[in-house]
Each structure stands twice: as C-alpha cells, then as structure tokens.
C-alpha cells in the first residue's frame, strides 16, 4: 500500500529482544514502514548500537512515564499512522501493517486500532465486542496498537497518569466522537517479569484502576483476598512437591526396571 507508518519502540535494557524486533521489522515489513524510532530510558546495554545498526532513530528520555513516553513517541513520528511497540513484543501476521493501513484509510474518524495478542483480544474481536461495550478490553493497549497522530495533536496523552495512559486516551477520544476498533493484526507479547517487576506493575495498575475506573477497595475484601492468595500459594506448593516426588520415584523405578528396547 502507498501509505506508510511510523513504528515507535519503548525500550530499557532489552538489547536482545530489541534486535529481534528490529530484524523482524526490517526483514518482513520494511516496505510498509517509513521510519523506526526507539524511545529509550537510559539503557546501559547495547540498545543504542543495535538501533543504529537497523537504521532506527534513537531518542533518549531521562524520566520514564507512561503518558509522557507515548507523547515523546508521537512528537518524534512524522506519519499519520503510528504503531507503538515495547521491545519485548513483535508482529507476527504477514499483513500486520497492511491491515492497519487499510482500516485507517477506510475510516477518517478512526483514532486508534487495537491489534490481537491474547485470548481476550481474539474473543472480543470474534464476538464483535466493541470499545463502547468494553472500553477496557477492547480499547487501546500501547504495545501493538496504532493511533492517529492527527487526532493526537488535538488530544495529547496525559503526562501525569500513573498507568493506563492508553485506556484513558481511549475514553477521552470516544467522548469526542472518534472511533476505536480492533485490527486482525497479530503480534506476540514475549516477556517474563521478575517478582519485583510484577509487584511494581501491580502497584501501578492498582493506582491506575482507581484513577480511571474508580474501582475502590473494601478493607474486609482486601484481607479475604490476601488470605486466599496465601492459601492458594501453599496449596500449589504442596501439589508441586507431591508431583516432584512422584517424578523422582518414577525415575528411580525406571532405572531399576528398564523395559526392553524395540
């Protein structure tokens, strides 16, 4: 297609994942992309060298913020269509960008597209659950989503939001009469977080849910949930130990009584 896109990647010390994403973009989708921009939060690995190796613009930000980094992404892009990734994600379907361009060309009122990577995405897309019905699970997610930079110029992302900058923007542009849709463009979200990273994300999402969805907490429910979570962990440990011992005993039994080979 004639229309090309800007791809923006948010990154911090993910050189290996970043190189895989960049190689994927250059080898499989280069004809659809006019620029790649890496928004980097003070990486100390080889992220910059890898970005330059694949002819990507490298932009450094000192203080990471969800909304502010998304604004930096939009400020550095030059095309109407901006696709935003995290370094640990990558497009899979062969027509990933073609489908995005087609949908933007078909709807001038389109503010953004959510691409597919989880069972929730597939189910909401197949069941035609619109963003008006489910703004959380059918709204934008700023990894593997595309947004309209012309609409962003009128409605910038919030710099001061704790998290869910994508969902907040979704709600805001919908109120102004714009559209958010799914695109059957498939990508993979490949990350394994440490317990510390998971806890950091939990805190951000708890605050974000309260700010955006007004989900309040009840003290009794918090205590109940915490106790059940602890009991669930203990139960899972006992089950894991039981089957680990069973595997050990089976291996010992196998060594003592090996069956005949075919």
N, C-alpha and C positions, 0 to 999 in steps of 0.2 A: 504494500500500500504506500501511497505517496506520503501521508502524514507520518512523521516520526515522533519518538518520545524521548523524554529525559528520564534517565534512571538515576535515582539517588540512593546511596547505601549508607546507613548509620553503622559505625564501627568503633570498637575499642579493643585492641589487643586480640584480634581474631584473624591473624595473618593467614593461617592455613585455610580457614573457611572462606575468607575474603578472596583468596586466589582461586579457589574452586568456583565461587560465584562469578568472578570476573572472567575466568576462562570459559565458563558456560555461556555467559552473555556474548562474548566476542566470537566464539566458535559457532554458536547456534542461532543467535538473534541479531547479529551485527547490522544486518540490512534494515532492521526496524528501529535501531537506536541511533540518535544523532549525538548523544553525549552521555557520559557516565561520570557521576560526581560522588566522591567518598567524603562523607561528613564524619570526621574523626575526632574522638575525645581523648587527645593526648596519649595515643598509643606509644608504647616503648618497644614494640616488636618491629617486624619488617613490613608493617602495613603500608607505609608511605612508598617504599621501594616497589612493592607489589602493585600498588595503584598506578604508579608511573609506568611500570612495565606494560600494563594493559591500557595505557593511554587514557587513564581516568584523571579527572581533576581532583586534587586533594585539598580539602578545606579543613583546617583545624579549629575546633571550638574548645575553650578552656573550661567552661562550666556547663555540664550537660543538663538539659531539661527536656522533657518530652515535647512540650509545645514549642519551645524556643529552637530546638534542633530541627523540628519539622518546618518552622519558619525559615531557618537558615537553608534548608534544602530547597524550599520554594524560591527563595531570593537568588540562589545560585543557578537555578534552572532557567532555560531560555525558551522551552517549548510549552505549548498549552497543556499537553498531557504529561503529567509527572507520575512515574511509578516509583514507589518507595519500598526499599527492602532493608532488612537487617542483614549483617554479613553472614549470619548463620542460616539464611534461607536462600532458595534458588528456584527459578522457574523450571517446570517440567514439560508441560504440554507444548507440542511443536508450534502451535499457533497462539501462544500465550499473548504476545504483543499485538498480533494481527486482530485478535478478537477484541482486545481493549480499544484499539483504534477504531474498529468498525462500530462499536457501540457509542463511542463519543461522537463519531461522525453522524450517527443516526439520530442523536438527541442533543440539541444545542443547550438544553436545560439541565444536562447531566453534570452534577457536581463531583461525583465520585463513583468508583466501582470497587466492590469487594471481590477479590479472587478466592479460589477454593483451596483449602488445605486440611480441613478436619471433617470428621463425620457430621458435625453440626452444620458446617457450610454446605456439604452435599445434600443433607436432608432439607435444610431451609430452601436451597436452590431448587431441588426437585419438587418439593411441596409448594413452591411459589409463595413462601412466607416473606412478605415484603418488609422493607425497613419501617414502614408505618405500623406494621403489626408487631415487629420485634426489632426496635432500634438498636438493641444491644448486640444480638447475634446475627442480624442482617445488615448492621451498619458497618462503616469502615473500620478496618484494623490496619494501623500504619506499619505493616510488614506484608508485602504482597498486595497492596491496594494501589489504586490510581486515583489522582484527583485533578480537577480542572484548575489550572493556575490562574486563569482569568477570573474565576469565581473567588479563588483565594485572595486575589488583590482587593476584593471588596470585603471579604470576611477572613481575616487572618486567624491563625491558630492562637489559642490563648497561651501566653508565655508563662503564666503563674500557676497553671494547673498541675496538680500533683501527679496525675497519670490520667489515662483515658482521654487524652487530647483528641484522639480520633473520634471517639463517641460523642464528645462534647461538640465538636465541629459538625458531626452528622446531625445532631439535634438542631443546631443553630441554622444550618443551611436549609434543612427541611422547613423550619418555621418561615424562612424567606421564600419558600415556594420552589426550591430546587429539588432535583431527583437524586437518589442514591440507589444503585442497582447491584445485583450480582453479575459477575462475568464468569463464564465457564472456563476460565484460565486457571490451570492447576499449578501450584507450587508446593515445595516441601519446606517445612519449618524444622530444622535439624539442630537442636540444642539440648545439652544435658547440663542442668544447673546444679551447683553445689547446694547443700543445705543452707548455707549462709546466703547465697543468691536467692534461693526460694523464699527465705524469710524476709529479705529485703523487698522482694516483689509482693509478698503477702501484705506487708505494711503499706506499701504504695497503693495497692488495689483496694485495701480496706478504706483508706482515706478517700481514694477516688470514687468508690462506690457511694460513700456518704455524701460527697460533694455533688456528684452528678445524678445518682439515682435516689438520693435521700433515704438510703437504707440504714435505719437506726439499729442499735444493739440493745437487747434486753439482758440485764445482769444475769438472771436465772438461766436464760438460754445459753449465754456465754459459758457459764460454769458447766452446764449439762453437756454442751458440745465438746468442751475441753476434756471432761472426764471420759466421754465416749471415745474420743480420739485416742486418749492414752490407753484405754482398754483394748481398742482395736489394734494398736501397735503391739501390745503384749500378746494378744491372741495370734497376730500374724507371725510374731517371733516364735511362739510355741509351735505353730504349724510348720514354719520353715525348718525349725530344729528337728521336728518329727520326720519330715521327709528327707532332710540331710542325713540323718542317722539311717533311715531306710535305704538310701542310695549307697551309703558306706557298707552296710551289712550285705546288700545285694552284690556289690563288687567283690567283697571277701568271699561270699558263697560262690560267685562265678569263678574266682581264682582257684578255689578248692575243687570245683566240679565243672571244669570246662567241657562244653559239648563238643562232639566230633565236628571237624571241619568238612564242608562239602567239597 
